[in-house]
């Protein structure tokens, strides 16, 4: 990346790297959002060359789980309530019927989990999981496992290059 090769970005990565796994935890929080996934990925790729890949994935995955939880609470507490009038006005019946099918009940959390485990931003996956009846503690454990696995894959690929 062109931006990653600039001196200010290199200095920032070095500062974050000086915090080791605590820095990786903070970067993991930012790895889950659409707006911050690219710079967080650059930092994680750089950290992959100096830190143990398993511990790096665990630390960043824990941070990612925190970031996912914050987004999950935001969706559950705010976004879904804000969208309710729009939903009722424009086709709520059709979506309700779709939401009550066994296929959707099974597919929404599975697609959400796949998106969360991928290197793509997690908002859509969190939204899909938020539509399911998953408990908060289950969501946190699941996102931790998915984030660690996804980040471990990213870190191992980065180390091999």
C-alpha positions as CSV (number, residue, x, y, z in Angstrom):
1,X,0.0,0.0,0.0
2,X,1.2,3.4,-0.9
3,X,-0.1,5.0,2.3
4,X,1.7,2.4,4.5
5,X,5.0,3.4,3.0
6,X,4.8,7.0,4.2
7,X,7.0,8.1,7.1
8,X,4.1,9.2,9.5
9,X,2.4,5.9,9.0
10,X,5.6,4.0,9.6
11,X,6.1,6.0,12.8
12,X,2.6,5.2,14.0
13,X,3.0,1.5,13.3
14,X,6.3,1.6,15.2
15,X,4.6,3.3,18.2
16,X,1.7,0.8,18.2
17,X,4.2,-2.0,17.8
18,X,6.1,-0.8,20.9
19,X,3.1,-1.7,22.9
20,X,3.2,-5.3,21.7
21,X,0.1,-7.3,22.3
22,X,-1.7,-4.5,24.1
23,X,-1.3,-2.5,20.9
24,X,-2.6,-5.5,18.9
25,X,-5.6,-5.6,21.2
26,X,-6.4,-1.9,20.4
27,X,-5.8,-2.5,16.7
28,X,-8.2,-5.5,16.9
29,X,-11.0,-3.1,18.1
30,X,-10.5,-1.1,14.9
31,X,-10.2,-4.1,12.6
32,X,-14.0,-4.7,12.8
33,X,-15.3,-1.4,11.3
34,X,-15.7,-0.4,7.7
35,X,-13.9,2.9,8.2
36,X,-10.9,1.5,10.1
37,X,-10.4,-2.0,8.7
38,X,-7.8,-1.0,6.1
39,X,-5.4,0.9,8.5
40,X,-5.8,-1.8,11.1
41,X,-5.0,-4.5,8.6
42,X,-1.8,-2.6,7.6
43,X,-0.7,-2.4,11.3
44,X,-1.6,-6.1,11.9
45,X,0.4,-7.2,8.8
46,X,3.4,-5.2,10.1
47,X,3.0,-6.6,13.6
48,X,2.9,-10.1,12.1
49,X,6.6,-9.8,11.3
50,X,7.7,-9.2,14.8
51,X,5.1,-10.8,17.2
52,X,4.2,-14.4,17.8
53,X,1.3,-15.1,15.3
54,X,-0.9,-17.1,17.8
55,X,-0.6,-14.5,20.5
56,X,-1.1,-11.7,18.0
57,X,-4.3,-13.3,16.8
58,X,-5.5,-13.9,20.3
59,X,-4.8,-10.3,21.4
60,X,-6.2,-8.7,18.2
61,X,-9.1,-11.2,18.3
62,X,-10.0,-10.2,21.9
63,X,-10.0,-6.5,20.7
64,X,-12.1,-7.5,17.7
65,X,-14.6,-9.2,20.0
66,X,-14.8,-6.0,22.1
67,X,-15.3,-4.0,18.9
68,X,-18.0,-6.4,17.7
69,X,-19.7,-6.3,21.0
70,X,-19.9,-2.5,20.9
71,X,-21.3,-2.6,17.4
72,X,-23.8,-5.4,18.5
73,X,-25.1,-3.3,21.4
74,X,-25.3,-0.3,19.0
75,X,-27.4,-2.3,16.5
76,X,-29.6,-3.9,19.2
77,X,-30.1,-0.7,21.2
78,X,-30.2,1.9,18.5
79,X,-30.3,1.1,14.9
80,X,-33.1,-1.5,14.9
81,X,-35.3,0.8,16.9
82,X,-34.6,3.7,14.6
83,X,-35.4,1.6,11.6
84,X,-38.7,0.2,13.0
85,X,-41.0,3.0,11.5
86,X,-39.3,2.7,8.1
87,X,-39.6,-1.1,8.3
88,X,-43.4,-1.0,9.1
89,X,-44.1,1.5,6.3
90,X,-42.2,-0.2,3.6
91,X,-42.8,-4.0,3.4
92,X,-42.5,-5.1,7.0
93,X,-45.0,-7.9,6.4
94,X,-42.8,-9.5,3.7
95,X,-39.7,-9.2,5.8
96,X,-41.6,-10.7,8.8
97,X,-42.6,-13.7,6.7
98,X,-39.1,-14.2,5.5
99,X,-37.7,-13.8,9.1
100,X,-40.0,-16.5,10.3
101,X,-38.9,-19.1,7.8
102,X,-36.6,-21.9,9.1
103,X,-34.1,-21.1,6.3
104,X,-33.7,-17.5,7.4
105,X,-33.5,-18.5,11.1
106,X,-30.6,-20.8,10.2
107,X,-29.0,-18.8,7.4
108,X,-28.8,-15.4,9.0
109,X,-26.5,-16.4,11.9
110,X,-24.4,-18.6,9.6
111,X,-23.9,-15.8,7.0
112,X,-23.2,-13.4,9.9
113,X,-20.5,-15.7,11.3
114,X,-18.9,-16.2,7.9
115,X,-18.7,-12.4,7.4
116,X,-17.3,-11.9,10.9
117,X,-14.6,-14.5,10.4
118,X,-13.6,-13.0,7.0
119,X,-11.3,-10.0,6.7
120,X,-14.3,-7.9,5.6
121,X,-15.8,-5.3,8.0
122,X,-18.1,-6.9,10.5
123,X,-21.2,-4.6,10.5
124,X,-23.3,-6.7,8.1
125,X,-22.4,-9.9,9.9
126,X,-23.2,-8.3,13.3
127,X,-26.5,-7.0,11.9
128,X,-27.5,-10.5,10.7
129,X,-26.5,-12.0,14.0
130,X,-28.4,-9.3,15.8
131,X,-31.6,-10.3,13.9
132,X,-31.2,-13.8,15.3
133,X,-32.1,-14.8,18.8
134,X,-28.5,-15.1,19.9
135,X,-27.7,-14.3,23.5
136,X,-25.1,-11.6,24.2
137,X,-22.7,-14.0,25.9
138,X,-23.0,-16.4,23.0
139,X,-22.3,-13.6,20.6
140,X,-19.2,-12.5,22.5
141,X,-17.7,-16.0,22.6
142,X,-18.6,-16.7,19.0
143,X,-17.1,-13.5,17.7
144,X,-13.9,-14.0,19.8
145,X,-13.4,-17.5,18.2
146,X,-14.3,-16.2,14.7
147,X,-12.1,-13.1,15.0
148,X,-9.1,-15.1,16.3
149,X,-9.4,-17.6,13.5
150,X,-9.8,-15.0,10.8
151,X,-6.9,-12.9,12.2
152,X,-4.7,-16.0,12.6
153,X,-5.2,-16.7,8.9
154,X,-4.4,-13.1,8.0
155,X,-1.3,-13.1,10.3
156,X,0.0,-16.4,8.9
157,X,-0.4,-15.3,5.3
158,X,1.3,-12.0,6.1
159,X,4.3,-13.8,7.7
160,X,4.7,-16.0,4.7
161,X,5.0,-13.1,2.3
